[in-house]
Amino acid sequence: MRRFLFIFFTVLLGALAAAVAWYAFYFKPNMIAAAISKSPKPVETVAAAAVAPDMWQGEIRAIGTTVAPQGVNIMPEVNGMVVKLGFDSGQYVEKGTVLAVLDATAEQAQLQNLTVQLGNAQRDLDRGKALQRKGFMAKADIDKLTTARDALKANVDQTEAIIAKKTITAPFAGALGLRQVSMGSYAAPGNPIVWIQQVDPIYVDFTVTEADYGSIKTGQSFTAGFDAMPGQSFKGALTATDARISAASRMITVRGELANADHRLLPGMYANVRVAAGETRPVLTLPQTAITYSLYGNSVLKVVPASTIDKDAKPEQLAVVSAIVKTGAVKDGKVEVTEGLAAGDQVVIAGQNKVSQGSYIVINNDISLTPPANPAE
């Protein structure tokens, strides 16, 4: 009897354990999964835009650098102590503006001495010529007096030239750099005083490929954008091309000119250059924010009726599916789509981080992103 009861309770406990395991590992998970599958899918809010046809002018795009038409280090030709400074660092000056004056006291005294000697020599020569006319002085003596007068005249001119070089002026109108001398400092030939650069107009140098060179012509218009001034475009004209194509890169340098009356552009700034070239062509475009770029290909999230991926979806519900696309040129915050989409197709342009393949969505374009002011070139 005791043996029978032991077997009975053992079987009973085993059955109970099996029932608990079945409930915990089979019945309950399946019940939860069924409840989840029957619950409505979450709906995310995104912004969307339609693929739009457009007409784009062919363009050549390049990265350029602003270059000053003229730029030199102002250096004294003679030595001397700085007794006057006529500029501040970063100032814009006109041609002929006095930038610095060097001490010329010794040269002024020497000039006075030479001027007196020149006067005496001139008077001696005048008296000699008067005596020669009366026959009391030989021509050779007159030649000596003339030579002495001319030598003193040359010394006077030389001293005046040295004094003039003690006053240093701007060789052309331009923007000054940082001052490199102070009052009372000693300036020697070859030691810079300040850098000056012409900034109006200003050049933009950029390179184009050998293939694009045939579309470049002098006088052609171009636009340039600068990171320092987002959202602004500067228009100019091409003025010259280099005389040779680089054998190493097969690129040729092109120079354009921009008006810069307000001196906002400085030499050395990077410029995003666009040159209108070629025929106008039809394109399909999307906002640049719609594209997800990767090493495996570019893609977008295309808006489709939810019923195309879920037969239980309501007719008015929308979902997204991933679509591989090929892209072309980029212009003003829009990108050209060459393959993968048709005109009128809607794609997500904001909120991609909240959705994935098959997600249900609702469109609200109030959350759309603002395109970059100076879009990537």
Buried (B, 14 or more C-beta within 10 A) or exposed (E): EEEEEEEEEEEEEEEEEEEEEEEEEEEEEEEEEEEEEEEEBEBBBBBBBEBBEEEBEEBBBBEBBBBBBEBBEBBBEBBBBBBBBBBEEEBBBEEEBBBBBBBBEEBEEBBEEBBEBBEEBBEBBEEBEEEBEEEEBEEEEBEBBBEBBEEBBEBBEBBBEBBEBBBBBBBBBBBBBEBBBEEEEEBEEEBBBBBBBBBBBBBBBBBBEEEBBEBBEEEBEBBBBBEEBEEEEBEBEBBEBEEEBEEEEEBBBBBBBBEBEEEBBBBEBBBBBBBBBEEEEEBBBBBBBBBBEEEEEBBBBBBBBBBEBBEEBEEEBBBBBEBEBEBBBBBEBBBBBEEBBEEEBBBBBBBBEEBEEBBBBEBEEEEBBEBEEBBEB
